[in-house]
Amino acid sequence: MSASVMTPVSQTIAALVRRARAAQAIADGYDQARVDELVAAAAWAILEPARNRALSELAVRDTGIGDVEDKVLKNHRKTLGLLRDLDGMKTVGVISEDPAKGLVEIGRPVGVVCAITPSTNPAATPVNKIINSLKARNAVIVAPSPKGASTCAKLIEYIHAEFDKIGAPRDLVQMLPAPVTKDATAELMKQSDLVVATGSQSNVRAAYASGTPAFGVGAGNVAAIVDETANAADAAAKIVQSKTFDNATSCSSDNSIVLVEAIADAMLAELAKLGCVMISGEDRRRLESCMWPEGKLSPAVIGQSAPVIARRAALAEPKAKDARVLLVEETGVGPAHRFSGEKLSPVLTVYRVRDFAAAKEMVRRIYGYQGAGHSVSLHSAREERALDLGLTLPVARVILNQVHVVGNGGAFNNGLPVSLSMGCGTWGRNNFSENMNVRQYMNITRVSRPIPERVPTVEDLLGPYFARWGK
């Protein structure tokens, strides 16, 4: 696009990108030690306790979503976990060698990253993408949700203060100027070298359609199976912790529990002990009307506590005003059964099924409506059932006997990469099925050296076939 026909928006974005490219050219010459200083600087910008709290308070104040104390914990643990994953990792120069194959891998930057981030995690998600970008020697420009823009701006202010201490160029980390608009975000996607998109499916689809290489994530709608062998008290505690953390703003929060009949009553009793309240009859209709007033999930309930939702829905159930989680029983799946979808709030749908096979089929139906590719939770003493789910359900992650919202995004007690962006594979219309990590932010150049030739015969490779079927 020539300068004479550039719009004001495209000119603004072009200026940001030019500055980012100039800064990235400097970072491209950094050695691993200097790159790791960049990562440490960006991490300390949010890990420092006073700044973490300030960001968490600002996030809740300006977005109206989530819980301050939970955001403090999320910002700390997610950033610390990412540092653990990146500690000692080579991303500059030769990053791996395989002498037997004669292959050498060299880490290379992608250039300028456009990082699209949601209002539900206006500090944790941007800093995760910023750190991964810096580890790969990229520049990054964040396109936050409008509600999360103030938190993102404060985060970047803190990062720039740390960059000033170490003499690093501020323009390695920028954000779209306020007010953040769809046009500006779309233009940034076009002019960048890579888009990493977390948030609404409309943003993800726009990223894939931008013409720029993109990684986007699928929709969440986690179902948790509790089978007859589970420890009911332990499963209930983990599910409630997952469902209430940060008022269920995460895509990895449980949205439905599928209870095998033999344990259903015990599970519901344990959930009641933990402050879960069943909503039925007219109250159920009121809750549904409040949550989906025009067929779309209402901002009035996203990331709100159960008592706030109960009040806004005018529920008559007295226990609802002190509830930790609102429970709703359901048998159906699909658009006519709103509670079968993602709720982004401490409202949990309960299904009762005959046995494990029926539970698996119910989850398949739920994901046929929403959430395919994301993840499934299993509470069971039979670990082989987790493998069964991984072999047969359309999911990229099976989380066994864990707090799903913690474990699914990588934790200190499992081996998944720490991330706030989960690839959902082709099931979720994504081009990757990993937890998004630094490998998605890198180009890798491979040097191939000659090795001794080994040419197999046809019989070497097709012998078993010939033995069974003949030539």
ABEGO torsion letter per residue (X at the ends): XBAAABBAAAAAAAAAAAAAAAAAAAAAABBAAAAAAAAAAAAAAAABAAAAAAAAAAAAAAAGBEBAAAAAAAAAAAAAAAAAAABGBBABEBABBBAAAGBBBBBBBAEBBBBBBBAABAAAAAAAAAAAAAAAGBBBBBBBBAAAAAAAAAAAAAAAAAAAAAGBBAAABBBBBOBBBAAAAAAAAAABABBBBBEBAAAAAAAAAAGBBBBBBBBBBBBBBBBAABBAAAAAAAAAAAAABGGGABAABBABBBBBAAAAAAAAAAAAAAGBBBBBEAAAAAAAAAABAAGBBBAAABGBBAAAAAAAAGBABAAAAABABBBBBBABBEAABAAABBAGBBBBBBBBBABAAAAAAAAAAAAAABGBGBBBBBBBABAAAAAAAAAABBBABBBBGBBAAAAAAEBAABABBBBABBBAEAAAGBABABBBBAAAABBBBBBBBBBBBBBBBAAAAAAAAAAAAEX
